[in-house]
Amino acid sequence: MTPQDDVSLLAERLRAASRVTVITGAGVSAASGIPTFRGAGGLWNSFRPEQLATAEAFARNPRLVWEWYAWRRGLVARAKPNRAHEVIAAWSARFERFTLVTQNVDGLHERAGTRGVVRFHGSLWELACWDRCGGAPDGWTDESDLGEVPPRCPHCGGLARPGVVWFGEAIPAAALAAASAALDCDVCLAIGTSAVVHPAAGLVAGAGGRGAFTAEINPEATPATSSVDLAIPGRAEEVLDRLEVLLCPAGS
Ligand code: OAD
């Protein structure tokens, strides 16, 4: 079967579906110029996660960690959602029940207009008090250029931390519950994720276990490739565009 046949098969499944769940990773933002973590040009080729994306790293050197996050915020602020984000946003308005669970912290899905995004790993645009001072227990939104790093908690004057989930930290309970509920669906797609970071990596198999048709869209094979019902080797922005043409032919 050619990849084009695979895209048609997935379009058929989506046409018949009312409950759709999409799980995204960094590959969805690659066409917006945001580097992925793994693979060619991936951030983890040049930086070590344990020096930048753990609570221990922050405790050791908050300035270094904040410089890295401030750099990423700057990159994302200059980027625009791409065709993959746009198609997913359109689906969020079209399917009877649609859930997007994203591991991405860049906010590009929200900027494309996707409704009800479940942010599994938090957001680059959220900050929280490192000491959990209670002035803003759930953190706050800050889309500024931050100025001097590390930024401070406006409530207690202590250190603020990025509102993201670091290695070794728990997924926010509400995100976990929403993602778990979304595994009861007709079609579950994993798009642009290397499927190596748990618990996100287990979601698509979880949906399959509950009877969903599962598919992956990724130019590279991942640990999930052999277990999904359909693996489409391609870029998110191209495959989703082709799918959308099949689902919504011009003029229909
Ligand atoms: P990764 O960087 O691990 O994987 C990105 C995936 O996207 C790879 O499998 C690529 O093959 C694929 N890819 C690249 N370009 C693509 C394109 N145009 N279309 C579709 N796929 C493409 O990113 P994640 O799986 O999101 O966590 O990483 C998971 C977590 O690990 C992140 O949330 C982050 C990271 O460390 C934390 O920081 C806690």
Residues whose N, C-alpha, C, O or C-beta is under 5 A from the ligand:
A	BS01	OAD	G25 A26 G27 V28 A30 A31 T36 F37 R38 G39 A53 Q103 H121 V165 W166 F167 G192 T193 S194 A195 V197 I217 N218 P219 E220 G234 R235 A236 E237
